[in-house]
Amino acid sequence: GRAGELPSHSGSQTHRGAAHFGPRATAGQDPSRRRSLPIHAPPPPLKMGSLETAIDSDDVHRHVLKFLDGKACRTASEAVVRWRKLQNGGWWRAKAKNDLGVGFWPAEDEEDWLGVYKRCHRPPSLLKWVAGPLRSHCLGDRVAAPQMFASAKGKRLYNYGGWTKIGPMTDLRCTSTANLNDLCRGGGIKPVFKVCPATGRPARRSGAQTLTPLWLTGGSCEPSASHAAKLAPPNFLKGRGHLIVAYGGGGGGYTGEQNDWAVGVLDDDDASEDPRVHWVRPGPREAPAAAYTARATTTYSSPMHRCAHTATYIPARCFGHDDFPEGAVLFFGGHAADTRTTLHHLQLLDVATWTWLTDERSGGLNYRLEPREATGAVARHGHTATLVEYDDQAYVVFVGGGRGTILEDPDRCEEFGNAQAVDVRSLYRRGTSRIRPRYGQLVALSSSYVPGRHHTASLVAPQTVVLYGGGHRPMGGLWLLNVKEVVEAGKRVVAARAARARALQRCKEAAEKKGENILGLMNTQMQLLAEVKGAVVPLTEVGNHSGAAPLPRKFHAACSMYPWRPLVVLFGGWRTGPHFEDLSIAALGADAKALDVYKRSPVAVDVDDLEDGFLEIRVFVPELGTTETLRTSRSRLRFLVDSGVFGAPTTAGGSYRFLSAPVPARPTMPRGGLREMWTREGNRVHI
């Protein structure tokens, strides 16, 4: 039982500070003369506390030890002493790393490791918006689900792709998470996402393309270092290589889904140097990827054309056998055929051999089966997927999404307020080349918030994710979902229906022996099975403690710094009209006291840029044959036009330099065309 729920026993009371166990007795007293004893008020009720309080409580220890005799009592007493000696900072740090699967977590990063352990295991109930809106991050405005993720060591925050004003991107940019943490504690500087140098062949530029890091939250369970090194060029890696997989996506207007993919080898172990990435297409060479057509044919060993799907990395330990020694990536859902078909198809990418496996019951890759036909899966796109492990089992939970495009009439579209799990160990049958997944019962999500198309899900506690945005009319606020409860709720419905079916089968056999009407019994059986209620799991909104929340949005990026920091970063996306370019950060905590350390820094919002107006310009340098993207305010651009040089008056803060950004705004050119200017270095440019 919980602390404070220990049973009371008549005839014995353990008082605070008692040095012995069992009933009290006073020498010389007659037990029969109870009426002469003074009558005292009843003791106050035992105050309920947490499990941690019970572990450290002397009263609880004495209460338990009094039921033990001899050697057992002495052994338990010594165990309590040893347990308390173990509970130092190093012990709690090791326990946090082991329980949360964190590979890299320096001891100097935290002062109170017991507090860190408690914080990581408690779902948040309050949030505080401590930074944003920030617009000087050099990402510009991005939509179509830019992919944001933390590095394997938690030292950098990456952003990949997204749709900009000049189309889809495949650039990889990063910033320091230590600076983000300092910014949310009242210090630090504004984050700037720097470009990661890239070599090789990336995936085709597309919107709603997935980028999957091949490691779990906390940086554990990566493919082996030797396997990652095989994909890197000679002398490219200076440390351990980390793998990322880009796949799929589509063109503008929900059309032109494609099946191109690439694997990136990320070199970011050296904190003193900027990270870089090398893109490669491993495995046998195939014909160039083409957009889906009604007559397109694809084999089971090729990736499908899909967009707005999910991609989930599953480590080798989740499969229960050694057929995937380096793990696999699970791809599910999305849309194809210019959004005319919403997919329920599932594929696996074997990381060890870089081969594709397809569910044979989904009709191959012809995209023609209706939702839930043959497989039991619900077709959806714009959803999220989360891996959950417990009791030596693993499941992938698909949440929300819907059907139809966000450009259509909302009456012709559908937003899903439900979730469904798939058993990982059912995905692959040994000795075959295809997969046959087993899907769980559909579970309804109970709340006013519907996680519709193009929302995001970020892990913030064990088996708990926070959902944000999505749907035709996005709602604000962060909502908690226990993904383990989704799996368990589906199992309870299946078990209830199975028990009802067994009971009805026994009734049927008894009726057959008596010669009763079997047809009427079968009708009754169907009615009773239908009476089993469906599973429902609640969504809980995280209360807003303080701070101005960003505007609700969809098609955005979100990333949780869990377990290293209780921070969630939101960026980009759109609602109706112009795309968003702001970046905001929320701190999460179990109570208001946990949020006291987080406060808004004076530089945590771009007030000057909002008042002055922020612009992006493209500059063409004929001598180099390149186009540079510059990002500046209106006043500084006016100085550039007036002076004709790339400089600014020296101020107290030093001379100004333009920030490079990958998201240029297409300038509205006057009838005179490009304006010719010269730099201080003597290069001619056109603006």
C-alpha positions, -999 to +999 in steps of 0.1 A: +000+000+000+009+037-001+027+055+027+002+065+053-022+035+046-005+011+070-030-008+091-036+003+127-033-023+155-052-021+188-032-025+219+000-010+205+009+025+194+043+036+183+050+072+194+074+096+177+108+092+192+101+057+207+132+036+210+116+002+212+089-016+193+056-032+205+032-023+233+043+000+261+041-013+297+050+005+330+064-015+359+041-017+390+009-010+371-021-033+373-035-039+339-070-044+353-073-009+368-079+008+335-106+032+349-080+050+370-060+059+340-065+095+326-085+097+294-065+114+266-078+128+234-074+105+204-042+109+185-043+130+153-048+111+121-016+100+103-008+126+076-006+112+041+028+115+025+048+105-005+067+073-009+100+091-006+088+105+028+078+071+039+112+056+030+130+082+052+105+081+081+117+066+113+082+060+125+074+039+094+106+019+099+097+011+135+061+003+126+073-023+100+102-037+121+080-046+151+064-073+130+098-089+124+116-111+149+152-120+155+175-122+125+150-107+101+146-076+123+184-071+125+188-077+088+161-052+079+176-026+103+210-029+087+195-027+053+178+007+062+212+021+073+229+009+041+200+022+019+204+057+034+242+057+029+237+049-008+214+078-013+240+104-023+242+125-054+262+100-073+238+071-066+208+091-077+226+103-108+234+067-118+198+056-111+184+085-132+207+076-161+198+039-159+160+043-154+157+070-181+181+055-206+204+085-207+239+078-221+255+112-215+247+133-184+277+150-167+276+152-129+283+190-130+251+196-149+229+193-118+232+201-082+204+180-067+202+146-084+174+134-062+154+163-073+162+156-109+151+120-105+118+131-090+113+158-116+118+133-145+093+108-131+064+132-123+042+143-151+039+181-152+008+200-141+019+236-147+038+255-173+054+289-176+062+306-209+097+319-203+110+328-238+094+341-270+083+352-294+119+351-308+124+359-345+161+364-348+169+327-347+179+326-385+153+299-393+128+323-408+092+313-412+087+275-418+057+254-422+049+219-434+062+202-402+098+212-398+116+185-378+131+195-345+151+171-322+177+171-295+211+155-301+221+122-286+240+139-258+214+167-253+239+194-260+224+207-293+189+214-306+185+206-343+160+217-369+156+200-403+137+211-434+103+227-435+086+248-461+099+283-466+090+312-489+112+297-516+099+262-512+109+231-492+143+228-475+166+200-465+191+221-445+201+210-410+207+237-384+215+236-347+219+258-316+232+252-281+208+238-255+229+252-227+222+287-239+185+279-242+185+268-205+204+299-195+179+321-214+150+305-196+167+312-162+171+349-168+204+350-186+219+338-218+216+353-253+191+349-281+195+315-299+209+314-334+206+283-355+238+278-374+240+258-407+256+224-404+279+218-434+265+189-455+280+166-481+266+138-502+231+135-516+202+144-493+166+133-499+145+152-524+131+185-510+096+180-499+071+193-474+059+172-444+090+150-448+100+130-417+135+131-401+141+103-377+170+102-352+181+066-347+183+069-309+157+070-281+150+100-259+181+104-238+204+092-265+203+054-257+199+023-279+217+037-310+229+014-338+265+003-333+293+028-339+309+005-364+276+003-384+274+041-386+310+044-396+305+023-426+283+050-442+307+079-436+335+089-460+371+084-449+383+108-423+349+123-419+341+112-383+361+127-354+341+108-329+311+085-328+287+088-358+250+092-352+224+082-378+193+101-390+168+091-417+149+114-440+120+100-460+089+109-481+071+142-483+052+159-510+048+191-531+027+221-526-011+219-523-010+183-509+002+169-542+031+150-556+039+125-528+073+109-533+093+080-518+129+093-518+150+087-487+185+092-474+205+084-443+226+111-427+257+104-407+259+132-381+293+141-366+286+161-335+305+145-306+331+172-305+316+201-285+343+225-296+336+222-333+305+227-353+286+195-363+284+183-399+264+157-418+270+134-447+240+122-467+240+088-483+216+063-499+227+029-486+218-004-502+213-014-538+208+014-563+173+018-576+156+039-603+152+076-594+122+083-573+091+095-591+058+111-579+029+087-575+006+081-604-025+060-606-006+033-625+025+033-605+037-001-593+062-007-566+076-039-551+075-050-515+112-041-511+107-004-520+094+025-500+059+038-506+050+072-519+036+090-489+034+123-471+024+136-436+032+101-422+051+091-390+085+075-387+094+058-354+128+043-344+125+009-327+157-005-311+167-041-314+157-050-279+120-044-286+116-072-311+125-100-288+148-117-313+180-110-332+165-104-367+169-066-363+204-064-347+206-026-354+170-018-349+144-007-374+123+023-384+085+020-385+066+041-411+028+044-409+000+063-424+002+094-445-016+102-478-009+094-514-024+100-549-025+138-543-043+132-510-071+112-526-060+082-505-053+082-468-030+053-459-032+026-433-001+009-447+029+000-425+065-005-436+097-014-417+132-002-427+158-027-414+187-006-403+212-034-405+206-042-442+187-011-452+159-032-468+122-024-467+095-048-454+058-043-462+026-056-446+013-081-472-023-077-460-025-040-470-027-049-507+009-044-516+015-008-525-015-001-547-031+023-522-066+010-530-079-007-499-104+011-477-095+020-441-092-009-416-097-034-444-077-067-437-053-051-412-075-035-385-056-003-387-073+031-390-060+051-420-048+086-409-024+113-418-010+143-399-009+121-367+019+114-342+035+081-331+052+073-298+071+042-287+062+029-252+080+000-234+069-017-202+067-053-188+092-065-214+068-055-242+069-026-267+041-008-286+039+021-310+009+043-303-006+064-331-025+095-319-050+118-337-046+130-373-074+128-397-084+128-434-086+155-460-064+185-466-063+217-445-069+236-478-104+220-483-138+227-468-136+215-432-170+198-436-153+175-461-125+167-437-123+147-405-102+152-373-095+121-352-098+122-314-087+087-309-055+065-306-045+030-316-015+009-307+004-018-326+024-046-309+060-044-319+067-081-315+039-089-339+054-069-367+078-096-380+076-133-383+109-151-384+117-169-416+096-146-438+103-115-458+070-097-449+053-084-418+019-089-403+013-064-375-013-069-348-033-037-340-050-029-307-085-017-300-094+019-310-093+041-280-112+074-277-095+105-262-118+123-238-113+161-237-124+193-254-091+192-273-089+171-305-054+162-317-063+167-353-041+168-384-006+181-380-003+184-342+029+174-324+037+151-295+067+154-272+078+131-244+078+149-210+077+120-185+079+082-186+051+070-209+036+105-210+036+129-240+024+165-243+002+173-274+000+207-290-020+223-318-033+206-350-067+204-366-086+228-388-090+253-359-061+247-336-065+251-299-039+266-275-025+249-245-005+217-239-023+185-232-010+154-214-016+118-226-005+086-209+003+064-239+007+033-216-029+038-206-039+038-243-024+003-246-040-010-214-074+005-222-074-013-255-064-046-238-092-043-213-118-040-240-104-070-259-104-090-226-140-080-218-152-090-252-133-123-251-148-131-217-183-123-229-177-144-260-166-174-239-196-171-216-219-169-246-202-199-262-209-219-231-246-209-232-247-219-269-233-254-261-258-258-233-286-247-256-276-272-283-278-300-258-313-289-248-323-284-285-332-247-281-333-221-308-297-214-318-306-186-342-321-165-314-292-172-292-268-160-319-287-127-322-285-123-284-248-130-286-242-102-311-262-078-289-243-086-258-209-083-275-220-049-288-228-038-253-191-039-242-182-003-239-153+011-259-121+023-243-117+059-233-085+077-220-087+113-208-064+141-219-053+165-192-045+201-199-013+216-184-022+247-164-007+280-175+012+294-145+023+326-161+036+340-194+020+349-227+013+317-248+020+317-285-008+317-310-024+283-317-010+266-348-006+235-369+021+221-392+047+234-367+077+220-350+080+210-313+108+194-292+111+185-256+144+188-238+134+158-216+151+143-196+179+169-194+157+199-190+119+204-184+116+226-214+094+224-246+103+244-277+076+254-302+085+269-336+069+279-369+037+265-384+006+284-394-031+288-386-048+309-412-029+334-433+008+341-430+032+315-417+046+319-382+083+325-377+083+329-339+100+305-315+087+301-279+099+281-249+078+267-220+091+254-187+071+225-172+068+215-136+048+195-111+040+225-090+047+263-088+078+257-067+094+237-095+090+267-118+106+293-095+140+288-111+127+298-145+121+334-153+120+355-185+153+370-196+154+406-209+166+393-243+140+365-244+117+384-268+124+403-300+106+436-291+128+458-312+124+437-343+086+437-338+085+475-336+110+482-363+099+454-387+121+424-396+130+417-433+149+391-453+167+400-485+186+381-512+219+393-524+235+380-556+273+381-559+282+378-596+320+372-589+311+341-568+280+331-586+262+326-554+231+341-537+234+352-501+204+355-478+205+384-453+182+391-424+179+426-409+156+452-396+141+480-417+163+507-402+195+488-409+183+480-444+177+517-449+213+524-439+224+498-465+204+514-493+216+549-484+253+541-479+256+513-505+279+493-482+275+463-459+283+480-427+267+500-399+278+528-376+298+515-347+277+514-315+284+506-279+276+470-287+301+468-316+297+469-353+266+452-368+268+422-391+240+406-411+228+372-399+227+345-425+192+329-429+180+302-453+145+316-456+145+346-480+114+366-486+109+371-523+114+408-528+089+430-546+111+445-573+105+480-587+101+483-625+138+493-627+148+457-617+177+448-595+197+476-579+234+475-583+257+482-553+293+477-543+306+462-511+336+476-491+357+447-505+350+459-540+325+432-551+295+442-572+262+429-559+226+432-570+197+436-545 
